[in-house]
Amino acid sequence: MLKQTLIVTALLSVSGDHQLQAHNLPISEMMLVADEEYLHLEIVLNATELTFFRELDQDRNGHVSLAEAAERGEQCSRRVLEALEIRIAGQLVDAEVSGLVPNHNTHHLTIRAHYPGNATAETLELTSRLAAITHGAHLVQVVFRTPHDTRKARLNASANSVSFRPQPVRLTETGNQSVATPDKPPQLLSWWTWFGVPLGASLLLGCFVMYFRDHR
């Protein structure tokens, strides 16, 4: 539990800037942070986009207060998480711990959950069905982080799933320690390889032809 608390604190520090930039667009921002034991999820969404927002907003002020979150937060977080299907190594996983936090003075909600599994070494599959419980053309901006890399995706009603496969990692010797670093993706040959070498060979051949023609 202490480890989960530390991870949540890190999530807050990473995503705080995004939370402060309130928007009225139908966009949710999802952060996925993987370690060897858990996948930690945080999603920030516009509460007014939820089809059941009126059930949360008891006083009809357009925000979800702490009292309203305490009363109906568990139900809200469960409905949102039920719209997210997460598989690790092909196995469907459910959140062990989850909760809702209203963002003060805004109409945003933050939902956090912890899923058992090692998404750093196994393929993570995410399917979003948030379009079924939100208004408008809802988008989900996803950031997936592991100790080795960071990747991004965007989901909507027509493209609602993404797979994050583990990246190859190589060991680099630094003194008496081995440091794991992600393999670099293969790079295309440079423009010089494609154009410079053939052009240089053609010029060289032309010079030889002219030399022998002038000295015959």
Secondary structure as UniProt FT lines:
FT   HELIX           2..20
FT   STRAND          27..34
FT   STRAND          38..46
FT   HELIX           47..49
FT   TURN            51..52
FT   HELIX           53..56
FT   TURN            58..59
FT   HELIX           66..82
FT   STRAND          84..88
FT   TURN            89..90
FT   STRAND          91..92
FT   STRAND          97..102
FT   TURN            104..105
FT   STRAND          108..116
FT   TURN            119..121
FT   STRAND          124..128
FT   HELIX           130..132
FT   STRAND          139..145
FT   STRAND          150..155
FT   STRAND          161..164
FT   STRAND          169..174
FT   TURN            175..176
FT   STRAND          177..182
FT   HELIX           192..196
FT   HELIX           197..214
//
